[in-house]
Amino acid sequence: MESTSETPLSCLIAEHRVANTPQSFARFLDAFRTAMLGVVAQGLPEGATGDVVSRAEQPLSVGLTTYAGGQPMVLAFADPAAFARRFGARFNAEIAGEALLATALLNPMCQGVLVNSALAEVSIVIDRATAESLTRHADAKAPARRKPWWKFW
C-alpha cells in the first residue's frame, strides 16, 4: 500500500494487515520509531502547551488500555492530525515513537503498545519483547552521550 503524506504510519498498519509478513511488520516498526503518535498524557500541568518534560516534581505518564485478555498496554494513535479529523482527538499529547517505547518499558506491568490507525478502526500491537528489542537496538546504535538524559542541568 502506498503511503500518503498525511497517514504514513496508518498506511503501514494497513499494509501489514494485508501482507502479514515479518518484512511488513519491520517496515511499520522502522517508521514507528521516528513517528509522532497521539497519547493520553496524565499529569500534565493545567493549561500546558508546547513541549512538556516529565520531572520528579511534575511526573507525567501515558494512559493504558487493556487488550488481548486484559493485558495492560500503552494506548497510542498513529498519524495524530488525521486521526483527530476522522475519529476525534482521543488524545491530549504527542510523543515520538522511540520515546513512547522507552516510557512503556518503565512500567513493569505494561505488556506493549497498542497503536490505533487513522485510516480505519484497526490497530496493531508492539509487544513488550519487541519494544525491548527495539530499545536495545536503538541504544547500541546511538552515539555515547556526555550527560545522561535524565540529569537536570
Secondary structure in CASP SS format (residue, H / E / C, confidence):
PFRMAT SS
TARGET T0000
AUTHOR 0000-0000-0000
METHOD secondary structure of the structure
MODEL  1
M C 1.00
E C 1.00
S C 1.00
T C 1.00
S C 1.00
E C 1.00
T C 1.00
P H 1.00
L H 1.00
S H 1.00
C H 1.00
L H 1.00
I H 1.00
A H 1.00
E H 1.00
H H 1.00
R H 1.00
V H 1.00
A H 1.00
N C 1.00
T C 1.00
P H 1.00
Q H 1.00
S H 1.00
F H 1.00
A H 1.00
R H 1.00
F H 1.00
L H 1.00
D H 1.00
A H 1.00
F H 1.00
R H 1.00
T H 1.00
A C 1.00
M E 1.00
L E 1.00
G E 1.00
V E 1.00
V C 1.00
A E 1.00
Q E 1.00
G C 1.00
L C 1.00
P C 1.00
E C 1.00
G C 1.00
A C 1.00
T C 1.00
G C 1.00
D C 1.00
V C 1.00
V C 1.00
S C 1.00
R E 1.00
A C 1.00
E C 1.00
Q E 1.00
P C 1.00
L C 1.00
S E 1.00
V E 1.00
G C 1.00
L E 1.00
T E 1.00
T E 1.00
Y E 1.00
A C 1.00
G C 1.00
G C 1.00
Q E 1.00
P E 1.00
M E 1.00
V E 1.00
L E 1.00
A E 1.00
F E 1.00
A C 1.00
D C 1.00
P H 1.00
A H 1.00
A H 1.00
F H 1.00
A H 1.00
R H 1.00
R H 1.00
F H 1.00
G C 1.00
A C 1.00
R C 1.00
F C 1.00
N C 1.00
A E 1.00
E E 1.00
I E 1.00
A E 1.00
G H 1.00
E H 1.00
A H 1.00
L H 1.00
L H 1.00
A H 1.00
T H 1.00
A H 1.00
L H 1.00
L H 1.00
N C 1.00
P C 1.00
M C 1.00
C C 1.00
Q C 1.00
G E 1.00
V E 1.00
L E 1.00
V E 1.00
N E 1.00
S C 1.00
A C 1.00
L C 1.00
A C 1.00
E C 1.00
V C 1.00
S E 1.00
I E 1.00
V E 1.00
I E 1.00
D E 1.00
R H 1.00
A H 1.00
T H 1.00
A H 1.00
E H 1.00
S H 1.00
L H 1.00
T H 1.00
R H 1.00
H H 1.00
A H 1.00
D H 1.00
A H 1.00
K H 1.00
A C 1.00
P C 1.00
A C 1.00
R C 1.00
R C 1.00
K C 1.00
P C 1.00
W C 1.00
W C 1.00
K C 1.00
F C 1.00
W C 1.00
END
